[in-house]
Amino acid sequence: MVAPAGAKPGRAIMLQGTGSDVGKSLLVAGLCRALTRRGLTVRPFKPQNMSNNAAVTADGGEIGRAQALQARACGVAPTVHMNPVLLKPQSDIGSQIVVRGVVVGTARAADYQARKREWLGTVLDSFARLRAEADIVVVEGAGSPAEVNLRAGDIANMGFATAAGVPVVLVGDIDRGGVIASLVGTHALLPEEERARIKGYVINKFRGDVRLFDSGLRIITDRTGWPSFGVVPWLKEAATLPAEDAVALDRPRPRGETGSGGALRVVVPMLSRIANFDDFDPLAQEPGVELLMVPPGRPLPVADLVILPGTKATIADLAFLRAQGWDIDLLAHARRGGRVLGICGGYQMLGRTIADPDGIEGPPGEAAGLGLLAVDTVLKGPKVLEEARGVERATGAAVSGYEMHMGRTTGPDCARPMLDLGGLDLDGGASDGATSADGRVQGCYLHGLFAADGFRAACLAGLGGTASGLSYDAAVEDALNAIADRLEREMDIDAILAMAE
């Protein structure tokens, strides 16, 4: 969209952090909802993201899931312009590069650092498009601007803010400790012109009596000259919302934030390149479900249901699964009559073979699957990126979500598909997935299954449990509104708006 001649572009403000996982994504979502409720037209923007939690956009691409949530907070459909550069890690040193929703290749980390300036023009163009249609754009940085060793060609933090002329609010996480040092240290490391672009700071994730930190605020302001825009408390509502990346899985969630841990146990092994793990958030909200995300180095416990999640590197993560001994645990679970579900890459792992003849995920080759489904997968393009809706064939429960995968899966068990995605009837349309002959093992490509209240209830009933009646969509909306309410109380949003350019 291009602004009409003479039209003034919308204002913009950027939240950068003193490090990763300081809560920038959540604060941007909350600000987007608060400003939208004030009657403003708001758009979220993140120049560069690194995450395997991705979402399909209305314009047929993929972006970080955090930006899709932020778009929801604005009351609009997500577009590829909200996150024009997305890096999806495939190994410890390399990532798939997605530009405006389309995969353009893969690169080792060092190679990407040399190439990232190529996309600054694309980033600025996407930002301009959003700014032309909004009263204000709320921008999220990535990592920290204090990573000055990565400053050359930066498009994620100060490189973008300087090129776009956007003022910055710096976010520090007090929960991890050292927040005074992280804010003052950031000030010390930045050159003077970048310090001046920071107009103030926010302390995030505070627990306890905020008055006890008054002296801390004075110290930070005295050392930096930056004013405080507020101290935001620990937001328990964050547990209802999808996390941006797998860093969140390294922190155990208090049981009170993820359901009470009920009679049914659902187990998900944490693969090394786990993707779209927010698929399981709705289960975590069910009081009658104990959701266990099992980290490497631990066996899979006895469970009512084991779910193999999506992954960015199916063959590599299948080897990782075997290295943990989880294949032995899973096969024992199946022999006991336990239920198994595979989603996307997890579905592919459940089959007989996975072939990668073109080296899409790594060196060309083929791997034996777990053999719990009589299907075979060939990893080939084009990549499927589409929203879908339909029904689960066994129960008739409605499902909706999105597909995001490379590869095609065929075989005898596909004659018993798990889903029909031609609409809310069983006539015509495409089928998806497979079911074993005994009905205890299933797999499909559709992400977002458990967000459908009817399907979640039917699944839990099939395991001998009962759903709580939770409306997951309503819970997400309630959480966004509650976070916006807290930010209105704890942050000086008026001051932030006043200094947005």
N, C-alpha and C positions, 0 to 999 in steps of 0.2 A: 504494500500500500504506500502511495506517495502522498505527502501532505499537499493540500491545495496551495496554489501560489499565494505567498504572503502569510501563510499560516505559521504560527509560532509553535516550534516543537515542544513536546511535553517536558516537564521537569524530570530530573533523575537523581537518584541517590544510590550509593553503592555501599554494601556491607562487606568489609573484609575482616579477616580473623587473625588472631595471633598464632593460629595453627589450624590443623585439620580437626574436624569434629568438635569445634567450639560451639556449635549450635547455630551457625549462619543460616542454614537451610530453613530451620524451623522459625527463626526470627523473620526471615523474608516472607515465609508463608503467613505468619501472623500479621506482619505489617500490610501485606497485600489484602488480607481480609479486613483489617481495621480501616484502611484507606478506602476500600471498595464500599464498606458500610457508611463511610462519610459522603458517599455520592460521587467519588472520583472514578474515572476510568483508569484502571491500573493494569500494568503488564509486568510479569517477572522476566528476568534475563540473567543468564549465566554464560559468559563468553566461552569458557572452557570448563568441562567437567570430566572427571575420571571416575567411572562407576560402571559396574555390571548390572546395576538395577536400572533398567531402562523402560521406557513407555513408548507405545505407538501413538503417533500424532494423527490428527484428522487429515493432514495433508500427505499422509503416506510415508512418513519417515520415523526416526526414533530419536529420542532425547533422554536425558537423565530423568529418572522417576521423580526426583525432588522438584524439578521444574514443572512436571505435569501436575503435581500436588499444588504448587504455587499458582498455576493457571486456574486450577479448581477454586483456590481461595479467591481469585479475581472474578470467578463466575464465567470464565471463557474456556473454550477448547484449546488444548495445547497445540503449538505449531513448532516447526523445526527452527524458526527464528529465535525461539526462547532459549535455545542451547545450541548454537551453531557448530561448536566443536565438542565432540564427545569421544573420550578415550576409554576403550573397554579392555582392561588388562587380560591378556591371554597367558602370560608367564610373568616371572619376577622381573624380567628386563624388557618386555615388549608388550605392545597393545595394538588392538585394532583401532583405526582412526575413522571416525564417522563425521562427515562435514555436511551440515544442513540435512541431516537425516539419512545420508547415503554413505555406505562404506567406500572409502577411497583407497584403502590399503592397510598395511600393518607396518609398524616401525619399532625398532629398539628404542629404549628411552633416550639414549644419547643422540640417535638420529632424529628423533622428534624434536629434541631441544634445538637442533640446528635448523629444523624446517618450520617451526611453529610460527615464525614471523610471516610465512607465506599466507597465513589465514587471517591476518589482522584486517585486511580490507573486507573480507567476507564477514568477520565479526562486527566491524563498524557498520557495514551495510544492513545487517540484520537488526542491530541496535537502532539504527535510524528508522527502519520500517516500523518497529514497535513504538518508538518515540512519536512517530507521526500520527499514531492512532490512539495515543494515551495522554491523559493528564499528567501522569507520572509513571516512570519505569523504576522498579526496585531491582537493583542489580546485586548479584551475589558473587563474591570472589571465590578463589579456590586456594586451599592451603594458606600460606601467609606471605604478605609482601616483604617480610623480613628475610625470606630465602633469597638473599641478594646474589648468591651464586647462580641463581636461575633467572636473574633479571634481564639479561640480554634477550631481546626478542619477545619479552613477556606479553601475553595476551590475556592473562587470567586476573591480574591484580593491578598494580600501578601502571603497567604498560598500557592496559586498556583505559584505566581511569584518566591517565594523562592525555592519551590520544583522543578520548571522547569528551574531555573536559568535565568529568563527573566528580562531585565532592564525595568524600568517604567518611563512613563511621566505622571505627575499629571495634571489634568484638573480642573480649577476653573471657575465658572460661575459668571461673574461680573454683569449680568443683575439682579440677585436676591439680590445683595448687599452683603457686608461683605466679598468680595473675598480675601482681604489681611488677615483678621482674619482666614478664612477657610483654606488657604494654610499654614500660619504660625502655626495655631492650629494643623493641621495635622502633621506637622513636630514635634511639641512639644509632641504629643501623641504617636508617633511611637517609638519603640526601635531603637537603633543606627544602627543595622544591616539592618533594613528595611528602615530607612532614606537613607542609603547608596545605596540602590537599586533604589531609585528615582534619575534619572539623570537630571531632569529639569522639567519645568512646562509650561503650555499653559493657557493663559487667553482666555476664550470663551465668545461669545455673547456681544461683545463690541459695544456700540453705540456712535457715535460722533468722535471727533478728538483724535486719539490714543496718540498724543503727550502729552495730558493732564494727561496721566497715567504713564509717564516716572518715576516720583518720586515714584509711587506705585511699579513699577517693581524693583527699587533700594531697597526699603524697604523690599520687599519679598526676594530678593536675599541676602541682608545683614543679614536678620534674619535666613535664611535657608541654605545658601550656594548653592542653586540650581540656575542654569542659566535659563533664559527665552528662550523658543523655539518659542515665537511669541505671538501676540495678534490677535485673530481671530474676525472679525466683526460679527454682527448679520447677519445671512444668511437667507435672505427671501426665498431662494429656498427650505428651509426645509419644507415649507408649502405644497410642491408638493409631498413630500416623506412620506411614512407611519411612524407613530410614534410607538415607542417601546411598550408603555403601556398606560393605561388610565390616568396617571398623566397629559398627554398632554391635555386631555379633560377639565381639571380644569382651563386651561388658555384660555380666549377668544381670538380667532384669529382676527387680524385686517381684515376688509373686503377686503382690497387690496391684502391680501395674500390668500384669499379663494374664489375669484370670486366677482363680483360686486353686487350680490344680485338682481336677476332679477325678472321677472314676476311670475315664478313658485316657490312655496314654498314646500320644502320637509322637513318633521319633523321626527326626530329620538329620541325617549326617551332614556335617559342614564340610562340603567339598572345598578343595583349595581355590577353585575359581567359581564358587557358587554365584548364581545369578538370579535376580528377581525373587529373592527370598521373602519379599513382602507378600508373596502368595499365601504365606502361612499366618500373617497377622490376624486375620479374622478368627482363626482357631485359637490364637493366644488370648482372645477376648472372651472365649466361652468358659464360664465357670466350671462346666463339667468336663473340661479337657485339660490335661497336663501336656503341654507342648515342650518337648525336649530337643533343643538344637545341640547335637552331640559333637564336641570338638575333636580334632585329631588326637590320637593317643588314647582314646577311651573306646571300649567296646559298645556296640549297640545294645541297649538294655531290652528286656522283654517289653513288648508293646502290643497294642491292639492294631496299630497301623504304622507301617514304615513308609515314608515318602522319600523318594529320590528326587532332589530338586533340579532345577535348571543349572546349567554350567556354561561358561564361555569356552571351555575346551573339553569336549566330551571324552575323547580318547585319552587325553592326559589325566583327566579326573577319574576315569575308570581305572587307570593304573594306580592313581593315588588311593582310590577306594580299596583296591586290593592290597596296597601296601599297609593300610590300617587294619587289615583283617576283617573289614566290614562285609566283604563278599561272603565270608564264612558265616558271620552273624546273620546276614540277610537270608542266605539259603537255609539255615537252621530255622529261622523264623517262618519261612515259607513251608518247610516240611512239617512244622507244628500246626499248619493250617492258618497261619497269620496272613493278614491282608497287606498287600503291597500296591503302592501307586507311584508311577513315574510321570514327571511333568517335563516336557521338552527334552533337554539333554538326559534327564533321568529316565524318560521313556525310552530313548535310544539305547541307554545302557542295559535295560531289561531284556533286550532282544538277543538274537544269536550272534550277529556280527555287526560291526560298524566299520565301514570302509571310507577312506579319505583319499581317493585316487589323485586328486589335484592339489593336495597339500594345503587345503583351506585353513586347517587349524595348526599345521606343523608339517613335518616331513610326510610325504605320501606314504600310505600304508593301510593296514587293516588290523583290527583287534577283535578278539572273541568277546562277546557280551556275556551277561550273566545267565542267559538262557532261560529266563522265567517267562518270556513271551516268545512265541514262534514268529518273529519278525526280523527283518534285516534292514539296515539303514545305510544309505550312500550319501555322504556329505557333498552336496552339489548345490550350486546356485540356480536361479536367483534366490536371494534371501526373501523369505516370506515375512511381510510386515503388514498386518491387517487386524482390525477389530472384528470380532465375531460374536455371534449369539446363537443359541439353539437350546437343545435339551440333552440331558444324559439319557441314553437309551434305556438303561435298566429300570430307572425310576420315573422317567418323564419329568424330572425336575429341571427347571429353567437354569441355564448357565449363560454367562457372558464374560468377555475378556478380550484378550488379544493373542495373536500368534506372532512370534519373533524367532525365526530359526532358519538355519541352513539345513538342507538334507531332505530326503524323501524316504519314508519307511513303508515297506510292503511285507507281506507274508500271510500265512494261513490265519493267524489270529486277528488280522485286520478285517476278516470276514465277520468278526464280532466287534464292531467299533464301539468305543466307549461313548462317543458323542455324535449327534447329528446337528450340523451347524447350518441347516438351510432355513432356520426360523424356529418359531415356537410350535411347529407341528413336525411330523415325521415324513412328510411328503417332499421328495426331491431334495436338492441341496447336497452339500458335501458331508461326508462322514469324517471323523477324526479319531485316531487312536485304535487301541486293540484291547481285547479281554481274553484271558486264558480260558481254557475249556472248563475249568472248575469255577470260574468267575472270581477267584480270589486275587488275581494279579491284573492290574489295569495300567494303561498308560495313554497319554494324549499330549498334544502340543499346546493346548489352550492354557495360558496364564490367567490368573484371577478367578479360578473356579470357586474358591471358598468365600469370596466376597458376595456370591449369590446366596442369599439367605435360604432359599428353598433347597438348593443343592447341598449346602452345608448341613441343614437339618436332616436331609435324606441320608447323607453319608454317615452322620453320627448315629442315626437310627439303625443303619445297617451294621454298625459296630456294637449295637446293644445299648447305646446311650440316648440322651435326649438333648436337643438344642435348647438354648435359653430363651429363644424368641428375639434375640438381638437383631436389630437392623444395622448392619455394618455401615452402610452408606450414611445413615442418620448419625451413627457414632462418630464418623469422620467429620461430618458437618458440625456436630456439637463440639468436637475437639478444636476445630478451627475457630469457632466462635468464642470458645472459652479462652483460647490463647490470645485472640484479638482483644478480649476484655482485659486480660492481665496486662498486655502491652499498653493499652490505653491508660491503665492505672499506674504502671511502673516506669514507663518511658515517656520522655518529653517529645511526643510525636509532633506537636505544633512547632517546636524548635527545629526538628529535623526537616519538616516541610518548609520552614522559612529559609533554611540555608540551601535547600535543593536548587540546583541551577537548571 
